């Protein structure tokens, strides 16, 4: 593993890497094996007096319950502390954000029943909807959208974060792509790199997502689709055939 090699050569764990790996693990975005291998980073804080990640994030009790760090019943905490649904940790995340990130639908529904806001956004620009997309749990995403969450949350200037639709396309999550578009997500919205979901599907050969996105686009939105292909050398035969069919259709 390259990380272990670099550490053995004397490389130090920097603040950004330490926090990123901890956050990635906490949101369960890696397997048990990967988490074990990455312990070489999570067990090596940037300095001797550095706070542990969990301590630094100042998790309120509801957050600890949702992330299985406390055995108390969530409903008991919500009854005792009605403001728990609005409390945020040091990353600017609510308990609902964490429940969405972990795909814990029963906890999400309970938090929503107690008045949790669905259109929250953490300090890095991740909305609850994007957390749900990252969880790969379509029921979690549907729960938020059915509760009034924006499918296209506006990310503050200076924060570089893809739209939920672009993220779902990149991840090959067709069920989520469909849910987002049915809820009003803009098919042609671009990410900070200027790439639309269609361009993302082409670049990474997401065949089912590409075909669905094309069906949902208006004809004028697909003009020049062959140009997206010509600038991407990674398109495979299925992607190429799909693009050429659209291009030929637009020429008639």
N, C-alpha and C positions, 0 to 999 in steps of 0.2 A: 504494500500500500504506500503510495507516494507520500502521504501525510506523515506516516511513521518514519519513513526514510529521512524526510526533511527535518523532523524533530531530532532524530539521532545525529544529524549533521550540525545540530546547534541552533536550528531555527526556533524562534520564540512564538508562542501563541499570542496573537494580537487581539485587541478588544473586539474588533468587528467579527473576526472568525469565531471567537469564543461565544459571543452572543448569538451569532447566526446558527451555529451548530446546536446550541442549547435550544433555541427557538424551534428549529427544524425538528428536533427530537421531541420536544414538548407537544408539538402539533401532530406527532405520530406520522411524520412524512418519510420515515425510514424504517426498515425492518429491524428486528431484534439484533440480527447479525451486524447490520450497519451501525446500529447504536453502540454495540459492543466495540466495534473497530474505532468508532469516533470518540470513545472514552479517552483516548490519548489527548484529545482537545478539551473535552468537558471536565476532565479531572486536573487540568493544568491552567488555572486562571492566569491572566496576564501579569499579576503581581501578587506578592505574599499577602498584602492587606486588601486584596480585591474581594468584594462581597460575592458569596455564592449566587448563582443566577436566580434561583428561586427567591432568595432573600431580597435581592436587588429589585425584583419585579413587584414586590409588595402586594402579593395576592390577597385580596379581601376574602372573607370566609366563603362566599358563594363561588368564587373562582376556584378555591381549593376543593370544594365539594364537586364541582363539575369536572375538574381534572383528576378526580379520585385521589386527592391529597388529604382529604378529611372524610371521615365516615358519617358525619352528620347528614340527616336527610335534608335535601334542598328545600322542600316545602316548609320544614320547620324554620329554616333560616329566613325564608321569605316572609313567613308569618311574623317572626320576631323583628325583622329588619326590612320593612317595605322598600327602603332606599337601596337595597342590595342590587336590584336590577339595573340601577344607574351607576353604581360604583365602578371605577376603572382601576386597572393596575398600572404599573409604571410604563407599560407600552401603549397605554390608552385603550386597552381592550376591556370590554364588559364581559360579564359571565356568559351572555348570549353569544358573543364573538367566539369564546372558547368552546362553548357547546356546539356551535356551527362548525368550527375548525375540526372538532373531534367527531362530528357526525352523530352527536347524542341527541336524537330527535325528541325523546320523552322530556329530557331536561329543557330543550328549546321550547317546547310547547308550554311547559310549566312556567318558564320565565316570561313568555309572551302573555300567558294568562294573568300574570302579576304586573303587566304593564311595561315590559322591556321594549325599548325602542329598536326598530329593525334597521333603521338607516344610520347606523353608527359607522365610524371609521377610526382605525387605530393610528398611532403616530407615523406609521410607515405608509399609510394610504390604503391599507387593506380594509375593505368593507366586510360586513357580516356575510354578504352575498359571495364575495370572493373567497372568504374562509370556507363557505359551504362548498363552492366549486372545488377548492383544494382538497376537501375531505373525500371527494368522489362519491358522496352520498346524495343521490338524487332526491330522496325524501327530505333531507335537510334543506336542500335548495328550494324544493317546492313549498316547504313549511314557511320559509321566509317570504317567498314571492306571493303566496296566498295571503300573507299577513300584511302585504303592502310595501314590501321592500322594493327599492328602485333597481331594475335590472342593469341600468347604466349609471352607477353612482359617479358623481363628479369628483375627480381626484384633485386636490389643491395643487396649485402651481409649484413646481420644484420637486414634487414627488413623482417618481417614475414607476408606475404600476399599470399593468395591462388591465383591460376591461374583463369582467367575468366571462363574456362571450369569447374573447380572444384566448383566455386561459383555458376555457372548456374545449375550444377547438384544438389548441396545442396539445392538450391532454388526451385527445381522442375520445371525449366524453359526449357521444351523440345525444344521449338522453338529456343531458344538461344543456347542450346547444339548443335542442328543441324547446325545452322549458323556458329558456331565456328569451328566445325569439317570440314564442307564444305570449310572453309577458311584456313584449314591447322593446326588447333590446335592439339597438341599431345595428343592422347587419354590416354596414360599411364603416363603422367607427374604427379609428386607427389607434394603435398603442403608441407609447412614447417614441418608438422607433419609426413610426409612420406606417406600420403594417396593419392591414385590415384582417379580419378573420379569414376571408377568402385567400388572401396572400399567405397567411399562416398555414392554412390547410394545404396550399400548393407547396410551400417550402418543405413541410414535414410529411407530405404524402398521406394526409388524413382523408382517405377516399370517401368514406360515408359522410363525414362532416362537410367535405367540399361539395358533394352532390346536393346535400340538403341546403347548404348556404346558397348555392347557385339557384335552386328552385325558389328560394325566398327573396332573391334579389330582383329588382326591377331591371328590365333590359338595358336601360342607359347606365345602370350601375356596373354592368359587366363589360362595357366598352373598354377595349384595351387589355382584356384579361390575358391575351397572348403575350403582352409585354411583361406581365408578372411572371409568366413562365420563362420567357427568354432570358430573364435576369437571374433565374434559379437553375442551376445545373443539377440539383438533387431530385428533380421530378422523375418519378418512375413511369412505366408504360401506362398504368391505369390513370395516373394524374394527367399525363400528356394527352391521352385519348379524350378525357373529360374536357380539358381546356380547349382542344382543337374543335370538339363538337360545338362548344359554346361560341367559339370564334367564327366558325362557319355559319352558324345560325344567325349571328349578328350581321354577317355580310349580306344576308338575303332580306 
